[in-house]
Amino acid sequence: MTPLLQLLEEAGRALLGMLSLPYFYMALLFVWWHAKQASTLQRRLFHVRLHSSLLVAGYRILSGIAVGIVISLVGLTAGGRLDETTLLCVWIATAVLAIFRLRYICLAYAAGALGVVQSVLTWIGVSAADGEAVQALLDIDAAGLLFLAGVLHVAEGLLVLWQGSKHAVPLFLEGKRGKPVGAYSISGLWPVPLLWLVPASGADAISLPWTPLSSGDSSAIGWSLAAFPVLIGFTTRTESRWPERKARETGVGLIVYGAIVAGLAAGTWFWPQLGIAASIAAFALHEGLILWGRWRESGRQPVYVQHGRGLTILAVLPGTPAAEMQLQAGERITKVNGAKVNVKEQLHDALQLQSAFCRLEVVNREGEIKFVQRARYAGEHYQLGLILAPDEDAEWVAAPRSASLWQGLQRAGARRRRNAPLAVRAAEAEA
């Protein structure tokens, strides 16, 4: 049997083995739960959702499978020792790191931390004879983990570029001095089923006609394929940029980061002294990417706010009159049917001036005035399908970012504004 047919047969066995375990289905469940949480949050904030959680989850699952096929093909050139002990060390490292920061639930952080620990143990002269735990740490293929983390981040960046703005979630946040502001959450969670080359020996080992990058393991007589699911995801918020631009900046940053980490990890297989640099870079560059994005946000004014000079659009519901008129987030409606509008009540009144037709004067993102118009029909969205930036009447806002896992569990979802309108509170008290 040729090596290619052996690989295909081994791939089939590995995939069937993965499908027989609960991990892949747990990953699918997490993807649906993530989409459902976003849908529930939107209903709480706006009483409507932009997209069906099932459609979003299905789209991300199919995208993750497609990405998994591509990464698996790339992985045929690399390989690495990813045994049960290594995966257990990754889970333990991730759990420990998550206690300090929620964003540390990421393979890059776990692989970087394990690589640093391994380098330190080697440097101080600790050997495998000092205990099973030490032996497990010394046996980790840190370069293989870092290479996988880098490739996954490249794939994540491509997914953010491809889908980030399409499924961006509009939010109400509590800004400075308690004033509500609009924002966007660029987030996604994708299940990626992977086939990865691992060293093997015995009758089932495959002799490849090419040499994988990680073939420095002299104990490996041949190779086999391991199948396992990986969840990749990213979340960031913006108050000062259009969702398309924020997704583009985030995606490009992730691609560059992933390429650097994968390149350093590949270099470690040829020059082991590069391992500590690759491990530190995986951790430090990821932190730098996040802090750089927050620094850019902090230096700009929010754009999804009401200034009293028209009505600022936060989002447009798909398939509604506003979507057909090609209105966009960040644009400002100044007149409706010839009447000036500065608050949402004026928008409702102006739409009643012409029950079968609407004409809008809009200031676009570049500050230029444009006019859009359309016939109106019975049963359509009462507000043309517009989600407006919040005003002082906004009652609910999204929870702030969580630093640790414990805070994340406490603050998940939406919460009532501290200075929510008294009229709303009084009405609820009477009910």
C-alpha positions in Angstrom: 0.0 0.0 0.0 1.3 3.4 -0.9 2.0 6.0 1.8 -0.8 8.2 0.5 -3.4 5.4 0.8 -2.0 4.5 4.3 -2.4 8.2 5.3 -6.0 8.2 4.0 -6.8 5.0 5.9 -5.2 6.3 9.1 -7.1 9.6 8.7 -10.4 7.7 8.5 -9.6 5.7 11.6 -8.5 8.8 13.5 -11.6 10.8 12.5 -13.9 7.9 13.5 -12.1 7.7 16.8 -12.6 11.5 17.4 -16.3 11.2 16.5 -16.8 8.4 19.1 -15.6 10.7 21.9 -17.6 13.5 23.5 -15.0 16.3 23.0 -16.1 17.2 19.4 -19.7 17.4 20.4 -18.8 19.5 23.4 -17.0 21.9 21.1 -20.1 22.1 18.9 -22.3 22.8 21.9 -19.9 25.6 23.1 -20.2 27.2 19.6 -24.0 27.2 19.8 -23.9 28.4 23.4 -21.7 31.3 22.4 -24.0 32.3 19.6 -27.0 31.9 21.8 -25.5 34.2 24.5 -25.0 36.9 21.9 -28.6 36.6 20.7 -29.9 36.7 24.3 -27.9 39.8 25.0 -29.2 41.6 21.9 -32.8 40.8 22.9 -32.2 42.2 26.4 -30.6 45.4 25.0 -32.8 46.0 21.9 -35.7 43.6 22.2 -34.7 42.1 18.8 -31.8 40.1 17.4 -29.8 40.6 14.2 -29.2 36.9 13.4 -30.5 33.5 14.4 -28.2 31.8 16.8 -28.6 28.5 15.0 -27.7 30.0 11.7 -24.6 31.8 13.2 -23.5 28.6 14.9 -24.0 26.5 11.8 -22.0 29.0 9.7 -19.2 28.9 12.2 -19.2 25.1 12.4 -18.9 24.8 8.6 -16.2 27.4 8.5 -14.3 25.7 11.3 -14.4 22.4 9.5 -13.1 24.0 6.3 -10.2 25.7 8.2 -9.5 22.3 9.9 -9.0 20.7 6.6 -6.5 23.4 5.5 -4.6 23.3 8.8 -4.4 19.5 8.7 -2.8 19.7 5.2 -0.3 22.3 6.5 0.4 20.0 9.5 1.5 17.2 7.3 4.7 19.2 6.7 5.3 19.7 10.5 4.1 17.1 12.9 4.9 16.9 16.6 4.5 14.9 19.8 1.0 15.6 20.9 0.3 12.7 23.3 -2.2 12.5 26.2 0.4 13.7 28.7 1.1 16.8 26.7 -2.6 17.6 26.3 -3.1 17.1 30.0 -0.3 19.6 30.7 -1.9 22.1 28.3 -5.3 21.8 30.1 -3.6 22.3 33.6 -1.6 25.3 32.4 -4.7 26.8 30.8 -6.8 26.3 34.0 -4.0 27.9 36.2 -3.6 30.9 33.9 -7.4 31.5 33.7 -7.4 32.1 37.4 -5.5 35.3 36.8 -6.9 36.5 33.4 -9.9 35.2 31.4 -8.1 36.0 28.1 -5.4 33.5 29.1 -7.7 30.7 28.0 -5.7 30.3 24.8 -3.3 27.7 23.5 -0.7 30.4 22.8 -0.5 31.4 26.5 -0.4 27.7 27.7 2.2 26.7 25.1 4.3 29.7 25.9 4.1 29.2 29.6 5.0 25.5 29.3 7.9 26.3 27.0 9.3 28.8 29.5 8.9 26.3 32.4 10.6 23.6 30.3 13.5 25.9 29.4 14.0 26.9 33.0 14.0 23.3 34.2 16.6 22.4 31.5 18.7 25.4 32.4 18.9 24.7 36.1 19.8 21.1 35.4 16.6 19.3 36.5 16.3 15.8 35.0 13.5 13.3 34.4 14.7 11.3 37.4 13.4 14.1 39.7 9.8 12.9 39.4 7.0 12.0 37.0 5.7 15.6 36.8 9.1 16.9 35.9 9.5 14.1 33.3 6.1 15.0 31.8 7.2 18.7 31.5 10.6 17.8 29.9 9.0 15.5 27.4 6.6 18.1 26.1 7.2 19.1 22.4 7.0 22.8 23.1 8.0 23.7 19.6 5.2 21.5 18.2 2.7 23.2 20.5 3.9 26.7 19.6 3.8 25.9 15.9 0.2 24.6 16.2 -0.7 27.7 18.2 0.8 30.0 15.5 -1.0 28.2 12.6 -4.3 28.3 14.5 -3.9 32.1 15.1 -3.3 32.6 11.4 -6.5 30.7 10.7 -8.3 32.7 13.4 -7.1 35.9 11.8 -8.4 34.8 8.4 -11.8 33.9 10.0 -12.0 37.3 11.6 -11.3 39.0 8.3 -13.9 36.8 6.6 -16.7 36.8 9.2 -15.8 39.3 11.9 -17.9 42.2 10.8 -20.6 40.0 9.3 -21.6 38.7 12.7 -20.4 41.7 14.8 -22.7 42.2 17.8 -23.9 45.8 18.6 -23.9 46.7 22.3 -24.9 49.3 24.7 -22.1 50.1 27.2 -21.9 52.4 30.2 -19.3 55.0 29.3 -17.7 57.7 31.3 -19.8 59.4 34.0 -22.5 56.7 33.5 -23.5 58.0 30.0 -24.5 55.1 27.7 -22.6 54.6 24.5 -22.9 52.3 21.5 -20.2 49.8 20.7 -19.5 46.6 18.7 -18.2 43.3 19.9 -16.1 41.5 17.2 -16.2 37.9 18.4 -16.4 34.4 17.2 -15.9 30.8 18.3 -15.1 28.1 15.8 -14.6 24.3 16.2 -11.6 23.1 14.2 -11.2 19.3 13.8 -7.6 18.6 13.3 -5.5 15.7 11.9 -1.9 16.0 13.1 1.2 14.0 12.4 2.6 12.3 15.5 5.7 10.0 15.8 4.8 6.3 15.9 6.5 2.9 15.9 5.3 -0.6 15.2 3.4 -2.2 12.4 0.9 0.7 12.0 3.7 3.3 11.6 3.7 5.0 8.2 6.9 5.7 6.4 6.5 9.1 4.7 8.2 10.0 1.4 9.0 13.5 2.9 10.6 14.6 6.1 8.4 16.5 8.5 9.9 19.6 10.2 9.7 18.0 13.7 11.6 14.8 12.6 14.4 15.5 15.0 12.9 12.8 17.3 15.3 10.0 16.6 13.1 7.5 18.4 10.3 7.9 15.8 10.5 5.0 13.2 7.4 6.3 11.4 4.4 8.5 11.7 0.7 8.2 12.5 -2.3 10.6 12.6 -4.0 11.9 15.7 -7.5 13.5 15.4 -8.7 16.0 18.0 -11.0 19.1 18.1 -9.7 22.6 18.9 -11.8 25.6 19.7 -10.4 28.9 18.4 -12.0 32.3 19.2 -11.4 36.0 19.7 -13.3 38.8 21.3 -12.7 42.5 21.2 -14.9 45.6 21.5 -14.8 49.0 19.7 -16.6 52.2 20.5 -14.6 54.4 18.0 -14.3 52.3 14.8 -16.6 50.9 12.2 -17.0 47.1 12.6 -15.5 46.4 9.2 -12.3 48.4 10.0 -12.0 46.9 13.5 -12.4 43.4 12.1 -9.7 44.1 9.5 -7.2 45.5 12.0 -7.9 42.5 14.4 -7.6 39.9 11.6 -4.3 41.3 10.2 -2.8 41.6 13.7 -3.7 37.9 14.4 -2.2 36.7 11.1 1.1 38.6 11.7 1.3 37.3 15.3 0.5 33.7 14.2 3.1 33.8 11.4 5.8 35.1 13.8 5.1 32.4 16.4 4.9 29.6 13.9 8.1 30.8 12.3 10.0 30.9 15.6 8.6 27.5 16.6 9.7 26.0 13.2 13.2 27.5 13.8 13.4 25.8 17.2 13.4 22.4 15.5 16.6 23.3 13.8 18.1 25.5 16.6 16.8 24.5 20.0 18.2 27.6 21.7 15.5 29.5 20.0 12.9 27.8 22.1 12.9 30.2 25.0 12.5 33.2 22.6 9.6 31.5 20.8 7.9 30.8 24.2 8.3 34.3 25.5 7.2 35.8 22.1 4.0 33.7 22.1 3.0 35.2 25.5 4.4 38.7 25.1 3.3 39.4 21.5 -0.2 38.3 22.3 -0.4 40.6 25.2 1.1 43.4 23.1 -1.6 42.8 20.4 -4.4 43.2 22.9 -2.9 46.2 24.7 -2.1 47.9 21.4 -5.8 47.5 20.4 -7.0 48.9 23.7 -4.5 51.8 23.5 -5.8 52.7 20.0 -9.4 52.7 21.4 -8.6 54.8 24.4 -7.3 57.7 22.3 -10.4 58.1 20.2 -13.9 59.5 20.8 -16.9 57.2 20.7 -18.8 57.4 17.4 -22.0 55.5 18.4 -23.5 58.2 20.6 -26.4 60.7 20.3 -25.2 64.3 20.0 -28.6 66.0 19.5 -27.8 66.7 15.8 -29.8 63.9 14.3 -30.1 60.2 15.2 -27.0 58.1 15.1 -27.4 54.6 13.7 -25.9 51.7 15.7 -27.0 48.8 13.6 -29.4 47.8 10.8 -31.5 44.7 10.9 -31.0 42.4 7.9 -34.0 42.2 5.4 -35.6 45.5 6.6 -36.4 48.8 4.8 -33.2 50.4 6.4 -31.1 47.5 4.9 -32.7 48.0 1.5 -31.9 51.7 1.6 -28.3 50.7 2.4 -28.1 52.6 5.7 -24.9 51.8 7.7 -23.8 51.9 11.3 -22.4 55.3 12.3 -24.5 57.3 9.8 -26.7 60.0 11.2 -30.4 60.6 10.2 -31.1 64.4 10.3 -34.5 64.6 8.6 -37.4 62.2 7.9 -40.1 63.2 5.5 -38.8 66.8 5.7 -39.0 67.0 9.5 -35.9 67.3 11.7 -35.3 64.4 14.1 -33.1 64.6 17.1 -34.8 62.0 19.4 -36.4 58.7 18.6 -39.9 60.0 19.4 -39.5 62.6 16.6 -38.5 59.7 14.3 -41.8 57.9 15.0 -43.8 61.1 14.5 -42.1 62.0 11.3 -42.7 58.5 9.8 -46.4 59.0 10.4 -46.4 62.1 8.2 -46.3 59.7 5.2 -47.6 56.3 6.1 -46.9 54.8 2.6 -43.6 56.4 1.9 -40.4 57.7 3.7 -37.6 60.0 2.6 -34.5 60.4 4.8 -31.8 62.9 4.8 -28.6 61.2 6.1 -25.1 62.3 7.0 -22.8 59.4 6.0 -19.6 58.2 7.6 -17.6 60.7 5.5 -19.7 63.6 6.7 -21.5 64.0 3.3 -25.3 64.4 3.0 -27.2 61.8 1.0 -30.9 61.2 0.5 -32.6 57.8 0.5 -36.3 56.9 0.0 -38.5 53.9 -0.2 -42.2 52.9 -0.1 -43.5 51.5 3.1 -45.8 48.5 3.5 -48.0 47.1 6.2 -46.3 44.8 8.7 -42.8 46.2 8.3 -40.6 47.1 11.2 -42.0 50.2 12.9 -38.6 51.9 13.0 -37.5 50.8 9.5 -35.2 48.2 11.0 -32.9 50.7 12.7 -31.2 50.1 16.0 -30.3 53.6 17.2 -27.3 54.5 19.4 -28.4 54.7 23.1 -29.7 57.8 24.7 -30.3 58.5 28.4 -33.4 56.4 28.4 -31.4 53.2 27.8 -32.1 50.9 30.8 -29.7 47.9 30.1 -26.1 47.8 29.2 -23.7 44.9 28.4 -21.4 43.8 31.3 -17.9 45.2 31.3 -14.9 43.1 30.4 -14.0 40.5 33.0 -10.4 40.1 34.2 -10.6 36.7 35.7 -12.7 33.6 35.2 -14.6 34.2 38.5 -15.5 37.8 37.4 -16.6 36.4 34.1 -19.1 34.1 35.7 -20.3 36.9 37.9 -20.7 39.6 35.2 -21.9 37.6 32.2 -24.7 39.1 30.1 -26.4 42.4 30.6 -27.0 44.5 33.7 -29.1 47.4 34.6 -27.5 50.9 34.4 -26.7 52.3 37.8 -28.6 55.5 36.9 -31.4 54.0 34.8 -34.3 56.4 34.3 -36.5 56.8 37.4 -39.6 56.5 35.2 -38.7 53.0 34.2 -37.9 51.9 37.8 -41.2 53.4 39.0 -43.2 51.5 36.3 -41.5 48.3 37.3 -42.2 48.9 40.9 -45.9 49.4 40.2 -46.1 46.2 38.2 
